[in-house]
Amino acid sequence: MEELEIICSFCKQVLEVPPDMRGQVAECPACGKRIRIPCVVITATGRRVIINRSAVHRAETPAR
């Protein structure tokens, strides 16, 4: 499976994580802060929906 590319919300470091880490909490190797790996779902219309336990956010850009 292809790695997910995420950005640490604390230090802005780009991280690559395996897809099975979605929804889990991990430690950023750059700054040591704990971050939640978002769950990303591609809808039928091609929108990316990021699902965390606390909120759902829609990305403005269509999926590639």
C-alpha atoms as one frame of an Amber mdcrd trajectory, in Angstrom:
protein
   0.000   0.000   0.000   1.033   3.556  -0.629   2.169   5.611   2.354   0.024
   8.558   3.501   1.694  11.955   3.570   0.622  14.131   6.479   1.907  17.329
   8.085   2.572  17.603  11.809   0.271  20.333  13.130   2.955  21.420  15.630
   6.248  21.593  13.696   4.931  21.353  10.087   7.231  18.411   9.307   5.986
  16.248   6.414   5.585  12.654   7.588   4.903   9.444   5.707   2.788   6.904
   7.567   1.270   3.563   6.569  -2.458   3.613   5.750  -3.269   1.276   8.640
  -2.307   4.111  11.035  -5.442   6.115  10.091  -7.300   7.329  13.156  -4.480
   6.423  15.535  -2.233   8.650  17.624   1.479   8.709  16.837   4.527  10.645
  17.984   6.096  13.038  15.472   9.734  11.964  15.049  10.793  15.582  14.453
   9.261  17.366  17.471   8.075  14.523  19.713   4.484  15.810  19.984   1.598
  13.350  19.799  -0.556  13.787  16.680  -3.642  12.009  15.408  -3.329  10.475
  11.948  -6.456  11.587  10.048  -8.842   9.186   8.358  -9.304  10.233   4.736
 -12.268   9.041   2.701 -12.773   9.771  -1.005 -16.457  10.396  -1.761 -18.281
   9.449  -4.978 -17.969  13.076  -6.143 -14.187  12.950  -5.735 -13.979  15.100
  -2.598 -11.601  14.176   0.192 -13.293  13.994   3.575 -10.984  13.944   6.584
 -12.639  12.188   9.498 -11.347  12.579  13.045 -13.216  11.518  16.159 -14.112
  15.116  16.995 -14.934  16.619  13.589 -15.390  16.121   9.864 -13.706  18.534
   7.456 -14.079  18.671   3.681 -11.030  19.459   1.599 -11.568  22.080  -1.096
  -9.445  20.282  -3.683 -10.720  17.221  -5.522  -8.912  13.907  -5.153  -6.158
  13.076  -7.640
